[in-house]
Amino acid sequence: MGAIVGLIITFIVAIPVAIATFIYEPNPIFYSQIRCGLNGKTFRMWKFRSMIVDADKLKHLVQNQAKGHIFKSVDDPRITPVGKFLRRTSLDELPQFWNVLLGDMSLVGTRPPTPDEVSHYDLHHWDRLRVKPGITGEWQANGRSTITDFETIVKMDIDYQRKWSVIYDLVLIIKTIWVVFRKTGAY
């Protein structure tokens, strides 16, 4: 049900996103990437494109400001002007409702890592992949991009699994909506 409501919102948002994207850089509005989900199973995750085309090929030119097996850069030059707005408002995440509908993701869970990140995992990091990945989760609701240490993210993901309940998922969804509207911790 959440995926269907989310896809309706995504469709409505896609129209102005497509227009803005076309004005800036007439290329695809969607971006997909292979990610690792439940138990490390790979799937194709969808987002609104927030970076220039072929940004993945230029990743080596951008300094990683995170610690561990994640990649974050505050002023990533690959992000388009439209992309900066999409990321600040988290609108770039809306197409992931399609992944929820397909069953690859859940509304709440851990963030799905890329295969190159997973290839460097230590044994205890795999624990975070014991649940379906989610559009939001513990660290998105409680810090977002301000959390730059991978071990902190792993700890938060494991804590989420321990605390899991339908009520707790609803709390995290509400917290996520609150931090998104306040534009807290996003870049």
C-alpha positions in Angstrom: 0.0 0.0 0.0 2.8 2.4 0.9 4.5 1.7 -2.4 1.4 2.5 -4.4 0.9 5.8 -2.6 4.6 6.6 -3.0 4.4 5.9 -6.7 1.5 8.2 -7.2 3.5 10.9 -5.4 6.5 10.0 -7.6 4.6 10.3 -10.8 3.3 13.8 -9.8 6.8 14.9 -8.8 8.4 13.4 -11.9 6.7 16.0 -14.2 8.4 19.1 -12.7 11.6 17.1 -12.2 11.6 16.1 -15.8 11.1 19.7 -17.0 13.8 21.1 -14.7 16.2 18.3 -15.7 15.6 18.8 -19.4 16.2 22.6 -19.0 19.5 22.0 -17.3 20.8 18.9 -19.0 18.5 17.1 -21.5 19.3 13.6 -20.4 17.4 10.8 -18.5 15.6 11.9 -15.4 16.1 8.4 -13.8 19.3 6.8 -12.6 19.7 3.2 -11.7 22.5 1.4 -9.9 23.1 -2.2 -8.8 22.8 -2.4 -5.0 22.9 -5.2 -2.5 19.8 -6.1 -0.6 18.6 -8.8 1.8 21.5 -11.3 2.4 23.6 -9.5 -0.2 21.3 -10.3 -3.1 21.8 -7.7 -5.9 19.0 -5.7 -7.5 18.6 -2.5 -9.6 17.7 0.5 -7.4 16.1 3.6 -9.0 16.4 7.3 -8.2 15.8 10.6 -9.9 19.2 11.5 -11.5 21.0 14.1 -9.3 24.4 13.9 -11.0 25.8 14.4 -14.4 25.5 11.5 -16.8 28.4 8.9 -16.3 29.1 10.3 -12.8 30.1 6.9 -11.6 33.1 6.9 -14.0 34.3 10.2 -12.4 34.0 9.0 -8.8 37.8 8.5 -8.5 38.2 12.2 -9.0 36.1 13.2 -5.9 37.5 13.0 -2.4 35.6 10.7 -0.1 34.9 12.5 3.1 33.5 9.5 4.9 35.3 6.9 7.0 34.9 3.2 6.1 32.9 1.5 3.4 30.7 4.3 2.3 31.2 7.3 0.0 30.2 10.9 0.9 31.3 14.2 -0.4 29.7 17.5 0.8 30.5 19.5 -2.4 30.6 16.7 -5.0 31.1 18.5 -8.3 29.2 15.8 -10.2 25.9 16.9 -8.6 23.8 19.1 -11.0 22.0 22.2 -9.8 18.7 20.3 -10.0 20.3 17.4 -8.3 21.3 19.6 -5.3 17.7 20.5 -4.8 16.5 16.9 -5.2 19.1 15.7 -2.6 18.4 18.5 -0.1 14.7 17.6 -0.3 15.3 13.8 -0.6 13.0 13.9 -3.7 15.7 11.9 -5.6 14.7 8.9 -3.4 11.0 8.7 -4.6 11.5 6.3 -7.5 12.6 3.7 -4.9 8.9 3.1 -4.2 9.1 1.0 -7.4 11.7 -1.1 -5.7 9.4 -1.5 -2.7 6.6 -2.6 -5.0 8.9 -5.2 -6.7 9.8 -6.5 -3.2 13.5 -5.6 -3.4 13.2 -2.9 -0.7 11.0 -2.0 2.2 9.8 1.4 3.3 12.1 1.1 6.4 15.3 -0.9 6.7 19.0 -0.4 6.1 20.4 1.6 3.1 21.4 -0.8 0.3 25.1 -0.7 -0.3 26.9 -1.0 -3.7 28.6 -4.3 -4.5 32.0 -2.6 -4.4 31.3 -1.4 -0.8 30.2 -4.9 0.1 33.3 -6.5 -1.4 35.3 -4.8 1.4 32.9 -5.8 4.3 34.3 -7.5 7.4 32.2 -10.3 8.8 30.3 -8.1 11.3 29.2 -5.7 8.5 27.2 -8.5 6.8 24.8 -8.3 9.8 23.3 -5.1 8.4 22.1 -7.1 5.3 19.9 -9.5 7.4 16.9 -7.3 6.7 15.4 -5.8 3.5 16.9 -2.5 2.6 14.6 0.5 3.1 14.0 3.9 1.6 14.5 5.2 5.1 16.0 3.8 8.3 17.7 4.4 11.6 20.5 6.6 10.3 18.4 8.5 7.8 16.0 9.5 10.5 18.7 10.2 13.1 21.4 12.0 11.2 21.3 11.5 7.5 24.4 12.7 5.7 26.0 14.1 8.9 26.9 10.6 9.9 30.1 9.8 8.0 31.6 6.9 9.9 30.6 3.5 8.4 30.9 1.7 11.8 28.4 4.1 13.3 26.0 3.3 10.4 26.5 -0.4 11.0 25.8 0.0 14.7 22.6 2.0 13.9 21.5 -0.7 11.4 22.0 -3.5 13.9 20.2 -1.4 16.6 17.3 -1.0 14.2 17.1 -4.8 13.8 16.9 -5.2 17.6 14.3 -2.6 18.0 12.2 -3.6 15.0 8.4 -3.4 15.3 5.6 -2.0 13.1 5.3 0.9 15.5 9.0 1.6 15.4 8.9 1.6 11.6 6.1 4.2 11.7 8.1 6.3 14.2 11.1 6.2 11.8 8.8 7.2 8.8 7.4 10.1 10.8 10.9 11.2 11.9 12.1 11.0 8.3 9.3 13.2 7.0 10.2 15.7 9.8 13.9 15.8 9.0 13.2 16.0 5.2 10.9 19.0 5.6 13.4 20.7 7.9 16.2 19.8 5.3 18.3 18.6 8.2 21.6 16.8 7.4 21.1 16.5 3.7 23.6 17.2 0.9 
